[in-house]
Amino acid sequence: MQTLNLVHALKNAGYQVTTLCYFEYEESVVQQYKKVGNEVILLKWKRIISPVKFVMQLRKVIKLQAPDVVHVQYMAPGTLPILAARLASVKTILATVHQPYTFSHGRFARMILNSAEKFCTCFISVSLNAEISWFGSGQLFNENLSLENQPKHFTIYNAVDVERIREIQQNTDLTHGRKKLNIPDNALVIGAVSRLRYEKGIDLLISAFARIAPQNPLLYLLIVGTGPDEEMLKKMAEDTGFSSRIVFYGGVGWEAAMRQMALIDIVVVPSRFEGFGLTAAEAMAMGKPVIAANVGGLPEVIECGTYGILVDPEKTEAIASILIDFANKNTQSRNMQIDPDRIEHPFSLTFYQTKIRSLYGMLDETGK
C-alpha cells in the first residue's frame, strides 16, 4: 500500500513509473497499480534464487528499462536491488526501510544496511524510530532545505488516505455489517486489522480478551487479516472457550478491511515491533480510540491519553485492564478525545505526496 502511495505521488507529479516485482504477487494488488497508469513487471522469481544470480538478472532488467531513478523498498532481499541498480549504471538510487532494527536482525544486518546507504543518493525511513534504530540518528525530511543540506538519511512518514477512509466509514452500515458476523448491535467490539504473524502480537490480544470475556458477555473480538499464524491463533481462540465471540474475518483487500474497521469500537495494535503503525493511523482517521504497544513508530502516531493509549509491549494484563475501562465506561477512557483531524498532519496522503514531489524535484534540480 505504501509503495502504491509512492506511485500515486509520482504519477501525479508527471513521472513515468514502472514497478518491478521480484517474487510472488497478488493479482488484485497488481490491478490497483495498473489502475493509476503504472507499468508493472512481474519477474516471478523463486525466493531460492542465489544472491549473485538475483543481482545479475535484475541488473539486466534495470538496464533494459534504463530508468533515471530507482527507488528500492528495502525489504528482503534488501541490499541486492541497490547493488543491481549500481551495476546497471543508475546514478540516482533511493531506498526506503520499513521496519526498525531489532536484535533478531543481528549486527550484520545493520552493517549491511549502513553499507547500502553509501550506494544510495538518500535513504528514507518510515518513522524516526526506524531511522534511529538503524543509523543512530534521525531527522524529518525538510522540503525547505536543498538536498545538499539534508542528511543522507531522513524520515518521511507513511501515509493514509484520510478522505477515502472517512468515505468508507460513512457508507458502512454498522448494524448490517455486525449482523452478518453474528455480532449483536449493542456489543462492544474490540478489533485488530493485521497480518497474522508473530511480530503483530495478535496472540497477546486474544489472551487479553480471554481475561475479561467472562465478566463482559457483550464483548466481541474481530480479527481482520491472514498470515502464517492464522491456524495457530484460531486454535488459541478455541482453547479460550470464547471462540463464539472471536470472529476471524480473513484476508481481504484494503477497502474491505476498512469497512470491517468501521464496525470496531476499539482498535488494538499489540505489535512486538512496528516500523510505523499504519493500522493505528487508519483507526485515528476514523476517530477510533486506539490501544497500541509502546514500540517502534507507534508512539509517533499516537499521543498517549489524547489520541490513544500506549501500553508496554507483551503486557496482556495492561491491554486487558484498559479494555475493562472501556467496557465499564471508565472516566479516563470515556473522556479520551479522539480527534480525526490529528491524522491530517503529518500522516495524510496529501502531506506525503507533497514531501515526495519535493524530494524528487530536488533530484531534478541537482541533476542527480
Summary of the structure (lengths in Angstrom):
residues: 368
radius of gyration: 21.4
end to end distance: 27.0
largest distance: 64.9
contacts: 1186
relative contact order: 0.12
helix: 48%
strand: 16%
